[in-house]
Every structure is written in structure tokens, then in C-alpha cells.
Amino acid sequence: MEEELKILKALADETRLKIVKYLLDGEKCVCEIFPHVKRTQSTVSIQLDALRKAGIVSSRKDGKKVYYFISDKKVCHIFKALGFSKGKLLQTSCCC
């Protein structure tokens, strides 16, 4: 139950929730995320680190860019339970 609580606490922040919702469309780099959530790049990086520590997202490096993606399928199930249907990860049978 501690793992679920950690996920829900991380998603309780508006910026982190927006980031995860945006990542439901697939992998994105910070340079794509920060304009979408209307926060500075450094703020988004800090929030992505919090999401990574909560086990919600993972990252991969490609040259100088770092790409983030949802790594825990429970997050997709949470969004589906909340009624979200947009995002290519929510359209697949196994969303992550």
C-alpha cells in the first residue's frame, strides 16, 4: 500500500499531474514538456525528478536530450479510472 500512496501523493501536485497527463501521449523530452505545462524548464525538471523518485516515470538519454516516459502501468489505470480517455497509452490494452 505504501507504493500506491507514494504514487497518489506525487500526482496530487498540479504541475506533476499535468506532466503525467501529457506523457500519456508517449515519451517526451523536457524541452517539449515545459511549454505545455506552462512552467520553467528548471521547475519541470524538478517535478520530473519527483515523479522519477515516486516510480511513475523513467528516462532515457539520447545525446544531450533526456526523454521521459510513464514507467508504471498503475498510473495509466488511475487515469482510466478517473475517466481520462485521451492519450495513446490509454488506447492500448496494456498502456505502459
N, C-alpha and C positions, 0 to 999 in steps of 0.2 A: 504494500500500500504506500510505502514511502516514495517509490518511483512515480506513481500516479500523482501524488501530492506535489512532487517536485515539478512535474510537467504542468499541472494546473496553476501552480504559483508563477511559473515562468510565463504562461500565457495570459496571466492576469494584468500584465502591463500592456497598455495600448500600442506602443511602438513595437514591442515584440510580437503582439498579435497580428499587427499589420504586416510585419516581415514574414511571419509564417504563412499568413494568408496569401501573400504574393508568391511565396515559394511553392504553393500548391500547383502552380503552373510549370514547375520544374526548376532546375538548377539555375542560379543567378550569381553574378559577381556583385561585390559591394557597390561598384560603380553603377550598376543597374538598379540596385535596391534603394539607395539613399534618396534619389529624386522621387521615387514612387511613394515613399513613406513621409516625404517632406521633412526630413531631419538631416543634420550634417553627416558627412561621411564618418567622422570620428564617433558620433553618437550611435550610428548604425553598427559600426564595428564593435563597440562596447556591448550593445544589445545582442549582437550575433555571438559574442563570446559567452554571454549569459545563457543563450539558447544552446550553445555547444556544451557548456558545463551541465545543463539540465538533461542532456542526451537527446534533445529534439532535432538538432541539425548536426551535420558533419560537413567537412570541407575537403576540397582538393585544390592543389596548386597547379596552375598552368602558366608557366613563365612567371611574370610578375603579378598576375591576377590570381585571386583566391575565389573559388566558386563554392557556394553553399547550397545544400540540399537537405530536405527533410529525411532524417535517417531512422525515425521511429514510426512504424505504421500505426501505432496507437493515436498519434496526432491526427492522422487522416480520419480515423474512426471518430475522434472527438469532433472534428469539423463536420463530418457527415451527420453525427447525432445532433449537432446544433442547427442543422438544416442547410448547410452550405452545399452547393452542387457545382459551382464553377471551379475550374482548375483541373488540368488534365490528370493530376494524381487522383482526384476524386472520381474520375470517369472510368478508371481501370478497376478490375476486380481485386487486385492486390495493389493498393495505392502507393506503396513505397518500395 
